[in-house]
Amino acid sequence: MTRRYDVAIAGGGPAGSAAAWQAVQTGARVVVLDKAEFPRDKPCGDGLTPRAVSYLQKMGLADEVAQFHRLNRATIFSPSRWELSFPRRPGMPNHGHGIRRRELDTMLLKNAESAGAEVRQSAEVVGPILDGGGRVAGVVLKSGERVLADAVIAADGAHSPVKQALRLQSQYNGYSAIAIRAEMSANRPDSDSLDIYLKLVFDGDQLP
């Protein structure tokens, strides 16, 4: 089976969902393809900066975002303590929010779908389709299905199958960061500060 769209987006995370919403605003026929079933978690940051909040507000999600934990400042420990307020910039709020990726990503994907994008979960993109001139003309799913599109957006993560198949090179290749993430209960009042510890020490040894 082969289907055709104006825009096919590999990846339904924040980048893919936001791109889908934006493309739909122009009248494009859009499909979002993601290998996961939502809600799904991601080991990544759960903080929204004022710039991110402003984008979500422009996408019609102001009321939804306002329900999440508000952050008015940041406290940096490195190991000295610095108190920083979010700067006031035109068109942006002076606060951020804390929101779990399970909730944020699902909210953005549903917003794209409500706007008119076709969302297909459990649809893993394994590579691009190239036409006779070498131009990307769609994507192939793990099931073997071909999805044709005038434009393809690869929002499928750091190990993007689309990027790997096209052998795209970057001057930043070889640079990577590995994170370990955990959640735990804290017996203290809620804070409006995003606390960032740049120097962590355990039993006298500095942690990476």
C-alpha positions in Angstrom: 0.0 0.0 0.0 1.3 3.5 -0.9 -0.2 6.8 0.4 0.7 10.3 -0.6 0.9 13.5 1.5 2.2 17.0 1.3 4.3 16.5 4.4 5.4 13.3 6.1 7.0 13.6 9.5 9.1 10.9 11.0 8.8 11.2 14.8 5.9 12.4 16.9 7.9 14.1 19.8 7.7 17.8 20.5 9.6 18.7 17.3 7.6 16.5 15.0 4.2 17.4 16.6 5.0 21.2 16.5 6.1 20.9 12.8 2.9 19.0 12.0 0.7 21.7 13.7 2.5 24.4 11.8 2.3 22.7 8.4 -1.5 22.1 8.9 -1.9 25.8 9.4 -0.8 26.3 5.7 -3.4 23.8 4.5 -1.0 21.0 4.0 -2.0 17.3 4.2 0.2 16.0 6.9 1.0 12.6 8.4 3.0 12.0 11.6 4.6 8.6 12.0 6.0 7.3 15.3 7.2 3.9 16.4 5.8 4.3 19.9 2.3 4.2 21.4 1.5 7.4 23.4 1.7 8.3 26.2 5.3 7.2 26.4 8.1 8.4 28.5 11.5 9.9 27.3 14.6 10.2 29.4 15.0 13.9 28.8 14.4 17.3 30.5 11.0 18.1 31.9 11.4 21.9 32.1 9.8 24.4 29.7 11.7 27.7 29.3 9.8 31.0 28.7 10.5 30.7 25.0 9.0 27.2 24.9 6.0 28.4 26.9 5.5 31.2 24.4 5.4 28.7 21.5 2.9 26.5 23.2 0.7 29.5 23.9 0.8 30.5 20.2 -0.3 26.9 19.4 -3.5 27.4 21.4 -2.3 25.5 24.5 -2.1 28.4 26.9 -4.8 27.0 29.3 -3.3 23.5 29.3 0.2 24.7 30.0 -1.0 27.0 32.8 -2.1 23.9 34.7 1.4 22.6 35.1 3.9 23.6 37.8 5.0 27.2 37.3 8.7 28.1 37.6 9.5 31.8 38.2 13.3 31.5 38.6 16.3 29.3 38.5 18.8 28.5 41.3 22.2 27.4 40.1 24.6 25.5 42.4 28.1 25.2 41.0 28.9 24.9 44.0 28.2 28.6 44.9 24.5 29.5 44.8 23.2 31.9 42.2 19.6 33.1 42.0 18.5 34.0 38.5 15.1 35.3 37.4 13.8 34.6 33.9 14.4 37.7 31.7 11.6 39.7 30.3 11.5 39.5 26.5 9.0 40.8 24.0 6.3 38.2 23.2 7.4 35.8 26.0 6.2 35.2 29.5 8.6 35.7 32.4 8.2 32.2 33.7 8.5 28.6 32.7 6.8 25.3 33.7 7.7 21.9 34.9 5.9 19.1 33.0 6.6 15.4 32.5 7.5 14.3 29.0 4.7 11.7 29.0 2.2 14.5 29.4 3.9 17.1 27.2 4.5 14.9 24.2 1.0 13.4 24.3 -0.6 16.9 24.6 1.4 18.2 21.6 0.6 15.1 19.5 -3.1 15.4 20.2 -3.0 19.1 19.4 -1.5 18.3 16.0 -4.1 15.7 15.4 -6.9 18.0 16.4 -5.6 20.6 14.0 -6.0 18.2 11.1 -2.8 16.1 11.0 -3.1 12.4 10.5 -1.3 10.7 13.4 -0.1 7.1 13.1 1.3 5.4 16.2 3.2 2.1 16.1 4.4 3.1 12.7 8.2 2.9 12.7 10.1 4.7 9.9 13.1 2.7 8.8 14.4 4.9 6.0 13.7 7.4 3.2 12.4 6.8 -0.3 14.5 8.4 -3.0 13.3 9.3 -6.5 15.3 8.9 -9.7 17.2 12.2 -9.1 18.2 11.2 -5.5 15.5 13.5 -3.9 13.7 12.3 -0.8 10.2 11.5 -1.9 8.8 9.7 1.2 9.6 7.1 3.8 9.4 3.4 4.2 7.8 1.8 7.3 9.1 -1.3 9.1 6.0 -3.0 7.9 7.1 -2.4 4.3 4.5 0.2 3.6 5.6 3.2 1.5 4.4 6.7 2.4 5.0 9.3 -0.3 5.3 13.0 0.4 6.4 16.2 -1.3 8.4 17.0 1.9 9.8 14.8 4.6 10.8 16.1 8.1 13.1 13.8 10.0 12.2 14.4 13.7 13.1 10.9 14.6 15.8 11.6 17.2 19.5 11.5 17.6 19.8 8.1 15.9 17.5 9.1 13.1 17.1 6.2 10.6 16.4 8.8 7.9 19.6 10.7 8.6 21.6 7.5 8.7 20.2 6.2 5.4 21.1 9.5 3.7 24.6 9.5 5.3 24.3 13.1 6.3 27.4 14.3 8.0 27.8 17.1 10.6 30.8 18.9 11.9 29.5 18.0 15.4 29.6 14.2 14.7 31.4 12.4 17.6 30.1 14.7 20.3 27.5 13.1 22.6 26.2 13.3 26.1 24.9 10.5 28.2 22.4 11.2 31.0 21.0 9.1 33.8 17.5 10.3 35.0 15.5 9.3 38.1 12.4 10.6 39.9 11.9 10.5 43.7 9.7 11.9 46.3 11.0 14.9 48.3 9.6 15.8 51.7 9.6 19.5 51.2 7.3 22.3 50.0 6.9 22.9 46.3 9.2 25.5 44.9 8.9 28.0 42.1 12.6 27.5 41.3 14.3 25.3 38.8 17.2 24.0 40.8 20.3 23.1 38.8 23.3 21.4 40.4 26.4 21.6 38.2 28.7 20.1 40.8 27.6 16.9 42.4 29.8 15.1 45.0 29.2 11.6 46.5 31.5 10.2 49.2 34.0 12.9 48.3 34.1 12.0 44.6 32.7 14.4 42.0 30.0 12.8 39.8 30.1 13.3 36.0 
